Amino acid sequence: MGLRFYGNIKTGKYGGLDEHTNFSSIYNAVVTLMKAETGEGWNSMMHDTMEENWSACFFWVTFVILKVYILLNVVIALIFDKLQERAYQKAADPDTSILVDAI
């Protein structure tokens, strides 16, 4: 979607889009979205794309909300998985509970 709507923007005046982070090719679009996933300058990317098309704010806000929702669920799943693994280890052998507590 970003490739279709924002592919003609090579650089932006807010510094979010440059020769490496833009939507001119699939590779650059993936790099741009991965950079935005880390939270690194996604708002300046949004402002640069809004210069071309004002509806870019919906694209970026939706992307950030979905990204946060997905990453939050992954982190919570990892925490629950480790807690469950630790509980199974404690129940399996009382001698190893000392080692598990040390971890």
N, CA, C and O atoms as a DFTB+ gen file, in Angstrom:
412 C
 N C O
     1  1       0.820      -1.180       0.000
     2  2       0.000       0.000       0.000
     3  2       0.872       1.255       0.000
     4  3       0.611       2.197      -0.749
     5  1       1.901       1.267       0.835
     6  2       2.802       2.405       0.872
     7  2       3.542       2.573      -0.437
     8  3       3.815       3.697      -0.860
     9  1       3.874       1.451      -1.092
    10  2       4.568       1.499      -2.369
    11  2       3.703       2.165      -3.430
    12  3       4.198       2.937      -4.252
    13  1       2.429       1.866      -3.407
    14  2       1.513       2.415      -4.407
    15  2       1.245       3.908      -4.178
    16  3       1.281       4.697      -5.121
    17  1       0.982       4.284      -2.950
    18  2       0.594       5.669      -2.674
    19  2       1.774       6.619      -2.499
    20  3       1.684       7.790      -2.869
    21  1       2.881       6.127      -1.938
    22  2       3.984       7.015      -1.584
    23  2       5.282       6.674      -2.310
    24  3       6.351       7.139      -1.913
    25  1       5.202       5.871      -3.365
    26  2       6.391       5.447      -4.105
    27  2       7.111       6.562      -4.824
    28  3       8.302       6.437      -5.112
    29  1       6.432       7.638      -5.120
    30  2       7.066       8.732      -5.851
    31  2       7.788       9.724      -4.937
    32  3       8.442      10.640      -5.435
    33  1       7.688       9.570      -3.637
    34  2       8.370      10.470      -2.698
    35  2       9.753       9.893      -2.418
    36  3       9.871       8.834      -1.802
    37  1      10.789      10.578      -2.862
    38  2      12.162      10.102      -2.654
    39  2      12.756      10.652      -1.362
    40  3      13.398       9.918      -0.610
    41  1      12.547      11.926      -1.106
    42  2      13.027      12.542       0.127
    43  2      11.941      13.464       0.663
    44  3      11.061      13.909      -0.074
    45  1      12.019      13.737       1.940
    46  2      11.029      14.605       2.552
    47  2      11.693      15.771       3.256
    48  3      12.878      15.723       3.585
    49  1      10.921      16.811       3.479
    50  2      11.505      17.998       4.117
    51  2      11.630      17.855       5.623
    52  3      12.327      18.651       6.252
    53  1      10.968      16.851       6.230
    54  2      11.058      16.643       7.673
    55  2      12.160      15.654       8.054
    56  3      12.415      15.445       9.240
    57  1      12.816      15.041       7.060
    58  2      13.937      14.148       7.320
    59  2      13.565      12.707       7.582
    60  3      14.442      11.899       7.886
    61  1      12.310      12.359       7.475
    62  2      11.905      10.975       7.718
    63  2      12.184      10.068       6.543
    64  3      12.528       8.900       6.725
    65  1      12.039      10.590       5.343
    66  2      12.299       9.819       4.130
    67  2      13.544      10.363       3.448
    68  3      13.689      11.569       3.252
    69  1      14.450       9.437       3.087
    70  2      15.660       9.822       2.377
    71  2      15.947       8.777       1.311
    72  3      15.046       8.031       0.927
    73  1      17.182       8.705       0.823
    74  2      17.486       7.780      -0.273
    75  2      17.413       6.317       0.155
    76  3      17.261       5.441      -0.696
    77  1      17.517       6.034       1.436
    78  2      17.466       4.652       1.917
    79  2      16.102       4.286       2.498
    80  3      15.658       3.146       2.354
    81  1      15.451       5.208       3.135
    82  2      14.134       4.940       3.730
    83  2      13.082       5.701       2.936
    84  3      12.826       6.880       3.180
    85  1      12.480       5.002       1.984
    86  2      11.385       5.546       1.191
    87  2      10.577       4.373       0.639
    88  3      10.857       3.221       0.972
    89  1       9.612       4.643      -0.174
    90  2       8.752       3.604      -0.727
    91  2       8.961       3.433      -2.226
    92  3       8.025       3.057      -2.931
    93  1      10.163       3.698      -2.734
    94  2      10.411       3.620      -4.172
    95  2      10.560       2.187      -4.664
    96  3      10.296       1.920      -5.837
    97  1      10.974       1.257      -3.807
    98  2      11.084      -0.158      -4.177
    99  2      10.591      -1.010      -3.012
   100  3      10.377      -0.512      -1.906
   101  1      10.417      -2.276      -3.276
   102  2       9.936      -3.175      -2.210
   103  2      10.973      -3.255      -1.092
   104  3      10.623      -3.230       0.087
   105  1      12.245      -3.351      -1.465
   106  2      13.303      -3.422      -0.453
   107  2      13.299      -2.172       0.429
   108  3      13.339      -2.274       1.656
   109  1      13.252      -1.005      -0.189
   110  2      13.240       0.240       0.586
   111  2      11.981       0.362       1.436
   112  3      12.033       0.891       2.547
   113  1      10.859      -0.119       0.927
   114  2       9.613      -0.061       1.702
   115  2       9.707      -0.945       2.940
   116  3       9.253      -0.561       4.018
   117  1      10.296      -2.128       2.785
   118  2      10.459      -3.025       3.936
   119  2      11.401      -2.401       4.959
   120  3      11.140      -2.448       6.161
   121  1      12.499      -1.816       4.478
   122  2      13.440      -1.149       5.387
   123  2      12.752       0.006       6.110
   124  3      12.942       0.196       7.311
   125  1      11.957       0.770       5.378
   126  2      11.254       1.905       5.978
   127  2      10.272       1.443       7.045
   128  3      10.217       2.027       8.127
   129  1       9.501       0.411       6.758
   130  2       8.534      -0.070       7.743
   131  2       9.215      -0.716       8.946
   132  3       8.723      -0.605      10.069
   133  1      10.345      -1.390       8.719
   134  2      11.076      -1.960       9.855
   135  2      11.660      -0.850      10.730
   136  3      11.696      -0.977      11.954
   137  1      12.109       0.220      10.112
   138  2      12.606       1.355      10.888
   139  2      11.465       1.986      11.686
   140  3      11.647       2.372      12.841
   141  1      10.294       2.087      11.067
   142  2       9.136       2.649      11.765
   143  2       8.675       1.736      12.896
   144  3       8.163       2.216      13.907
   145  1       8.851       0.417      12.737
   146  2       8.471      -0.527      13.794
   147  2       9.258      -0.294      15.069
   148  3       8.742      -0.510      16.166
   149  1      10.491       0.139      14.938
   150  2      11.305       0.372      16.124
   151  2      10.938       1.675      16.809
   152  3      11.410       1.958      17.910
   153  1      10.090       2.475      16.155
   154  2       9.693       3.749      16.724
   155  2      10.644       4.869      16.353
   156  3      10.515       5.992      16.841
   157  1      11.596       4.566      15.491
   158  2      12.627       5.530      15.115
   159  2      12.116       6.463      14.018
   160  3      12.199       6.138      12.834
   161  1      11.600       7.597      14.406
   162  2      11.233       8.639      13.456
   163  2      10.002       8.374      12.618
   164  3       9.877       8.922      11.523
   165  1       9.091       7.551      13.101
   166  2       7.916       7.265      12.273
   167  2       7.059       8.506      12.087
   168  3       6.385       8.644      11.066
   169  1       7.076       9.407      13.055
   170  2       6.256      10.615      12.918
   171  2       6.807      11.548      11.841
   172  3       6.030      12.209      11.152
   173  1       8.123      11.617      11.680
   174  2       8.661      12.428      10.587
   175  2       8.392      11.775       9.237
   176  3       8.204      12.474       8.241
   177  1       8.370      10.430       9.189
   178  2       7.977       9.738       7.956
   179  2       6.522      10.054       7.625
   180  3       6.171      10.265       6.464
   181  1       5.684      10.084       8.653
   182  2       4.277      10.406       8.443
   183  2       4.135      11.827       7.892
   184  3       3.363      12.052       6.960
   185  1       4.861      12.772       8.450
   186  2       4.764      14.150       7.971
   187  2       5.281      14.283       6.537
   188  3       4.724      15.039       5.741
   189  1       6.353      13.542       6.211
   190  2       6.863      13.583       4.839
   191  2       5.855      13.027       3.838
   192  3       5.690      13.582       2.752
   193  1       5.183      11.942       4.195
   194  2       4.189      11.377       3.274
   195  2       2.911      12.207       3.254
   196  3       2.190      12.207       2.257
   197  1       2.625      12.911       4.338
   198  2       1.431      13.765       4.343
   199  2       1.590      14.973       3.435
   200  3       0.592      15.569       3.030
   201  1       2.826      15.349       3.106
   202  2       3.039      16.428       2.144
   203  2       2.466      16.053       0.784
   204  3       1.982      16.917       0.054
   205  1       2.519      14.767       0.442
   206  2       2.003      14.280      -0.839
   207  2       0.515      13.946      -0.762
   208  3      -0.246      14.252      -1.680
   209  1       0.110      13.316       0.336
   210  2      -1.264      12.831       0.463
   211  2      -1.664      12.939       1.931
   212  3      -1.043      12.299       2.779
   213  1      -2.660      13.713       2.244
   214  2      -3.038      13.958       3.640
   215  2      -3.555      12.704       4.339
   216  3      -3.537      12.630       5.568
   217  1      -4.014      11.720       3.570
   218  2      -4.542      10.500       4.192
   219  2      -3.432       9.601       4.727
   220  3      -3.717       8.542       5.286
   221  1      -2.189       9.997       4.568
   222  2      -1.067       9.201       5.081
   223  2      -1.124       9.056       6.595
   224  3      -0.613       8.081       7.146
   225  1      -1.741      10.015       7.267
   226  2      -1.822       9.921       8.729
   227  2      -2.618       8.687       9.144
   228  3      -2.302       8.071      10.161
   229  1      -3.647       8.313       8.378
   230  2      -4.413       7.103       8.694
   231  2      -3.565       5.851       8.502
   232  3      -3.638       4.917       9.300
   233  1      -2.760       5.837       7.443
   234  2      -1.855       4.715       7.194
   235  2      -0.886       4.535       8.349
   236  3      -0.741       3.430       8.870
   237  1      -0.217       5.618       8.758
   238  2       0.813       5.525       9.790
   239  2       0.232       5.249      11.170
   240  3       0.790       4.447      11.919
   241  1      -0.854       5.884      11.517
   242  2      -1.448       5.654      12.842
   243  2      -1.957       4.220      12.943
   244  3      -1.776       3.567      13.971
   245  1      -2.594       3.726      11.879
   246  2      -3.056       2.339      11.868
   247  2      -1.876       1.382      11.971
   248  3      -1.934       0.403      12.715
   249  1      -0.804       1.656      11.229
   250  2       0.382       0.808      11.277
   251  2       0.971       0.766      12.681
   252  3       1.308      -0.307      13.181
   253  1       1.097       1.911      13.312
   254  2       1.704       1.967      14.648
   255  2       0.814       1.267      15.677
   256  3       1.321       0.541      16.532
   257  1      -0.490       1.471      15.608
   258  2      -1.394       0.823      16.564
   259  2      -1.352      -0.688      16.411
   260  3      -1.262      -1.407      17.406
   261  1      -1.414      -1.180      15.176
   262  2      -1.349      -2.628      14.960
   263  2      -0.002      -3.199      15.384
   264  3       0.062      -4.286      15.959
   265  1       1.062      -2.474      15.104
   266  2       2.391      -2.933      15.494
   267  2       2.504      -3.057      17.004
   268  3       3.009      -4.057      17.513
   269  1       2.038      -2.051      17.714
   270  2       2.102      -2.074      19.177
   271  2       1.240      -3.208      19.722
   272  3       1.650      -3.898      20.655
   273  1       0.067      -3.408      19.160
   274  2      -0.822      -4.475      19.608
   275  2      -0.176      -5.841      19.407
   276  3      -0.208      -6.687      20.301
   277  1       0.410      -6.052      18.233
   278  2       1.029      -7.345      17.941
   279  2       2.256      -7.561      18.819
   280  3       2.411      -8.638      19.394
   281  1       3.127      -6.571      18.937
   282  2       4.324      -6.733      19.759
   283  2       3.997      -6.912      21.234
   284  3       4.667      -7.672      21.934
   285  1       2.984      -6.226      21.702
   286  2       2.575      -6.382      23.091
   287  2       2.087      -7.801      23.347
   288  3       2.413      -8.389      24.378
   289  1       1.314      -8.354      22.428
   290  2       0.845      -9.729      22.585
   291  2       1.997     -10.728      22.545
   292  3       1.969     -11.719      23.275
   293  1       3.000     -10.494      21.718
   294  2       4.154     -11.383      21.660
   295  2       4.931     -11.345      22.970
   296  3       5.332     -12.391      23.478
   297  1       5.145     -10.168      23.516
   298  2       5.875     -10.042      24.778
   299  2       5.114     -10.724      25.912
   300  3       5.714     -11.432      26.721
   301  1       3.813     -10.519      25.977
   302  2       3.008     -11.164      27.020
   303  2       3.035     -12.679      26.851
   304  3       3.111     -13.410      27.838
   305  1       2.972     -13.152      25.616
   306  2       3.031     -14.602      25.377
   307  2       4.364     -15.170      25.818
   308  3       4.401     -16.258      26.393
   309  1       5.452     -14.474      25.571
   310  2       6.762     -14.952      26.004
   311  2       6.876     -14.990      27.525
   312  3       7.454     -15.924      28.082
   313  1       6.337     -13.995      28.188
   314  2       6.369     -13.977      29.657
   315  2       5.577     -15.146      30.221
   316  3       6.056     -15.837      31.121
   317  1       4.369     -15.379      29.707
   318  2       3.566     -16.502      30.188
   319  2       4.230     -17.829      29.892
   320  3       4.155     -18.752      30.702
   321  1       4.884     -17.941      28.736
   322  2       5.566     -19.183      28.387
   323  2       6.701     -19.475      29.368
   324  3       6.866     -20.615      29.800
   325  1       7.472     -18.467      29.716
   326  2       8.565     -18.668      30.676
   327  2       8.031     -19.006      32.071
   328  3       8.595     -19.855      32.762
   329  1       6.962     -18.354      32.479
   330  2       6.375     -18.671      33.785
   331  2       5.846     -20.095      33.830
   332  3       6.016     -20.795      34.828
   333  1       5.203     -20.524      32.746
   334  2       4.677     -21.884      32.696
   335  2       5.823     -22.900      32.663
   336  3       5.739     -23.941      33.315
   337  1       6.867     -22.617      31.929
   338  2       8.026     -23.501      31.872
   339  2       8.669     -23.643      33.247
   340  3       9.054     -24.741      33.648
   341  1       8.780     -22.545      33.956
   342  2       9.356     -22.579      35.299
   343  2       8.478     -23.384      36.265
   344  3       8.999     -24.115      37.107
   345  1       7.173     -23.258      36.152
   346  2       6.268     -24.016      37.011
   347  2       6.373     -25.517      36.721
   348  3       6.341     -26.325      37.649
   349  1       6.497     -25.895      35.452
   350  2       6.658     -27.308      35.113
   351  2       7.968     -27.854      35.644
   352  3       8.020     -28.990      36.116
   353  1       9.020     -27.067      35.575
   354  2      10.315     -27.520      36.073
   355  2      10.293     -27.706      37.584
   356  3      10.881     -28.655      38.102
   357  1       9.620     -26.810      38.288
   358  2       9.534     -26.944      39.746
   359  2       8.722     -28.177      40.132
   360  3       9.064     -28.867      41.092
   361  1       7.656     -28.460      39.396
   362  2       6.802     -29.602      39.713
   363  2       7.448     -30.920      39.322
   364  3       7.120     -31.955      39.901
   365  1       8.357     -30.909      38.357
   366  2       8.946     -32.146      37.853
   367  2       9.901     -32.785      38.859
   368  3       9.859     -33.999      39.058
   369  1      10.741     -32.008      39.482
   370  2      11.753     -32.574      40.359
   371  2      12.086     -31.562      41.458
   372  3      12.502     -30.440      41.170
   373  1      11.902     -31.960      42.703
   374  2      12.176     -31.015      43.781
   375  2      13.649     -30.626      43.879
   376  3      13.970     -29.544      44.370
   377  1      14.551     -31.501      43.416
   378  2      15.973     -31.166      43.476
   379  2      16.337     -30.067      42.478
   380  3      17.222     -29.252      42.735
   381  1      15.654     -30.056      41.356
   382  2      15.970     -29.035      40.358
   383  2      15.317     -27.683      40.680
   384  3      15.626     -26.674      40.046
   385  1      14.426     -27.670      41.652
   386  2      13.795     -26.384      41.997
   387  2      14.821     -25.388      42.523
   388  3      14.653     -24.179      42.365
   389  1      15.876     -25.888      43.144
   390  2      16.938     -24.999      43.622
   391  2      17.650     -24.359      42.437
   392  3      17.966     -23.169      42.463
   393  1      17.903     -25.157      41.391
   394  2      18.544     -24.626      40.193
   395  2      17.635     -23.656      39.460
   396  3      18.096     -22.625      38.971
   397  1      16.353     -23.975      39.378
   398  2      15.396     -23.106      38.677
   399  2      15.272     -21.783      39.406
   400  3      15.182     -20.730      38.773
   401  1      15.265     -21.825      40.734
   402  2      15.180     -20.569      41.496
   403  2      16.412     -19.708      41.281
   404  3      16.335     -18.480      41.335
   405  1      17.554     -20.353      41.037
   406  2      18.781     -19.608      40.811
   407  2      18.770     -18.885      39.465
   408  3      19.438     -17.868      39.282
   409  1      18.000     -19.432      38.534
   410  2      17.914     -18.813      37.195
   411  2      17.011     -17.650      37.299
   412  3      16.774     -16.961      36.306
